[in-house]
């Protein structure tokens, strides 16, 4: 997934993209409520903050192939603070999870660049995984990345099935998939 080539054409207005993502995020949350994974009101409000940040980042990344700091960094900070305030875990543990998330994808970015001589991930993706760590904790990060990769592969298969030419040079933003993986794991937790 190169950020050098913008050959993927997504000609959908930002408002439509945001609305579709909001409905999708709500749809993923409904079973959590039905299966008794419902959370107290304070956690629902925290989830609204998380969903808003993830949707905003996804829309921007889909349109510009960028995840701006003004989305990812406050989202990470909010995750650390909210986790501490709502006693989801130690604030220091969430800070370490955020750092681990950033380092994980930053290292992938460096290794990919050394291998292919071009960037495959942006630092915005690493910062978004940092936010995921802040919201879900260190143990959940592998599950977030697994969901993100699986969803990205499904999206590539769908694009190819629809006749979109997808090559190793096609720029496909990874942020929306990281966001979806974060949302799923935040709602349901990592698999045992």
C-alpha positions in Angstrom: 0.0 0.0 0.0 2.0 2.9 -1.3 1.3 6.5 -0.5 3.3 7.5 -3.6 0.6 6.5 -6.2 -3.0 7.7 -5.9 -4.4 5.4 -8.6 -7.3 4.3 -6.4 -10.3 6.5 -7.3 -12.8 7.2 -4.5 -15.1 9.8 -5.9 -17.6 9.8 -3.0 -18.4 13.0 -1.1 -17.0 13.3 2.4 -20.4 13.7 3.9 -21.7 10.5 2.3 -18.5 8.6 3.4 -18.9 9.9 7.0 -22.6 8.9 7.1 -21.9 5.4 5.7 -19.1 4.9 8.3 -21.3 6.2 11.1 -24.1 3.7 10.2 -21.5 0.9 9.9 -20.0 1.8 13.3 -23.5 1.8 14.9 -24.3 -1.5 13.2 -21.2 -3.1 14.7 -22.2 -1.7 18.1 -25.8 -3.0 18.1 -24.9 -6.7 18.7 -22.8 -5.5 21.7 -26.0 -4.0 23.2 -28.1 -7.1 22.3 -25.6 -9.6 23.8 -25.3 -7.8 27.1 -21.9 -6.2 26.4 -23.7 -2.9 27.0 -21.7 -0.4 28.9 -22.6 2.3 31.4 -23.5 5.7 30.1 -20.0 7.2 30.8 -18.5 4.4 28.6 -21.1 5.0 25.9 -20.1 8.7 25.8 -16.4 7.6 25.7 -17.3 5.4 22.8 -18.9 8.3 21.0 -15.7 10.2 21.4 -13.7 7.2 20.0 -16.1 6.6 17.1 -16.1 10.3 16.1 -12.3 10.4 16.0 -12.1 7.1 14.1 -14.7 8.2 11.6 -13.1 11.6 11.1 -9.7 10.0 10.6 -11.1 7.4 8.2 -12.9 10.0 6.0 -9.8 12.2 5.8 -7.5 9.2 5.1 -9.8 7.9 2.4 -9.8 11.3 0.7 -6.2 12.5 1.2 -4.1 9.4 2.1 -3.2 11.3 5.3 -4.1 10.9 9.0 -3.5 14.4 10.5 -2.0 14.8 13.9 -5.0 17.0 14.9 -7.1 13.8 14.7 -4.7 11.0 15.9 -2.9 12.8 18.8 -6.0 14.1 20.6 -7.6 10.7 20.1 -4.6 9.0 21.8 -4.6 11.5 24.6 -8.3 11.1 25.1 -7.9 7.3 25.3 -5.2 7.6 28.0 -7.2 10.1 30.1 -10.6 8.4 29.7 -9.1 5.0 30.5 -7.6 6.4 33.7 -10.7 8.4 34.7 -13.1 5.4 34.1 -10.6 3.0 35.7 -10.2 0.8 32.6 -6.6 0.5 33.6 -3.6 2.3 34.7 -3.0 5.5 32.8 0.7 4.6 32.6 -0.2 1.2 31.1 -2.3 2.9 28.4 0.5 5.4 27.7 2.9 2.4 27.2 0.3 0.7 25.0 0.1 3.9 22.9 3.9 4.0 22.6 4.0 0.3 21.7 1.4 0.8 19.0 3.3 3.7 17.5 6.6 1.8 17.5 5.1 -1.3 16.1 3.9 0.4 12.8 6.8 2.8 12.7 9.1 -0.2 12.6 7.0 -1.9 9.9 7.2 1.4 7.9 11.0 1.5 8.2 11.4 -2.2 7.2 9.1 -1.8 4.3 11.0 1.2 3.1 14.3 -0.6 3.3 12.8 -3.5 1.3 10.9 -1.6 -1.4 12.6 1.8 -1.4 9.2 3.5 -0.9 6.8 4.1 2.0 3.9 1.7 2.4 2.6 3.2 5.6 2.5 6.7 6.8 3.3 7.9 10.3 -0.3 8.8 10.7 -1.1 5.0 10.7 1.4 4.5 13.5 -0.1 7.4 15.4 -3.6 5.9 14.9 -2.3 2.5 16.3 -1.0 4.5 19.2 -4.5 5.8 19.8 -5.8 2.2 19.5 -3.3 1.2 22.2 -4.5 4.1 24.4 -8.1 3.0 24.0 -7.8 -0.8 24.1 -4.6 -1.6 26.0 -1.4 -3.3 25.1 -2.8 -6.9 25.0 -5.4 -5.9 22.4 -3.0 -4.4 19.8 -2.3 -7.6 17.9 -6.0 -8.2 17.5 -6.5 -4.6 16.3 -3.8 -5.1 13.6 -5.2 -8.6 12.7 -8.7 -7.1 12.2 -7.2 -4.2 10.2 -5.2 -6.5 7.9 -8.2 -8.9 7.4 -10.5 -6.0 6.5 -8.0 -4.5 4.2 -7.6 -7.8 2.3 -11.3 -8.1 2.0 -11.5 -4.6 0.6 -8.8 -5.3 -1.9 -10.6 -8.4 -3.0 -13.9 -6.5 -3.4 -12.2 -3.7 -5.4 -10.6 -6.3 -7.7 -13.9 -8.1 -8.1 -15.5 -4.8 -9.0 -12.9 -4.4 -11.8 -10.7 -1.9 -10.0 -7.1 -2.5 -11.0 -5.2 -3.1 -7.7 -1.5 -3.6 -7.8 1.4 -3.3 -5.3 1.6 0.4 -6.4 -2.0 1.2 -5.7 -2.4 3.5 -2.8 -5.0 2.2 -0.3 -5.3 4.0 3.0 -4.8 1.7 5.9 -6.2 4.1 8.5 -9.9 3.2 7.9 -9.0 -0.5 8.5 -7.1 0.3 11.7 -10.0 2.4 12.8 -12.5 -0.4 12.2 -10.2 -2.9 14.0 -9.9 -0.5 16.9 -13.7 -0.1 17.1 -14.4 -3.8 17.0 -11.8 -4.6 19.7 -12.9 -1.7 21.9 -16.5 -3.0 21.7 -15.9 -6.7 22.0 -12.4 -7.1 23.4 -9.6 -9.2 21.9 -10.2 -12.9 21.3 -9.0 -15.2 24.1 
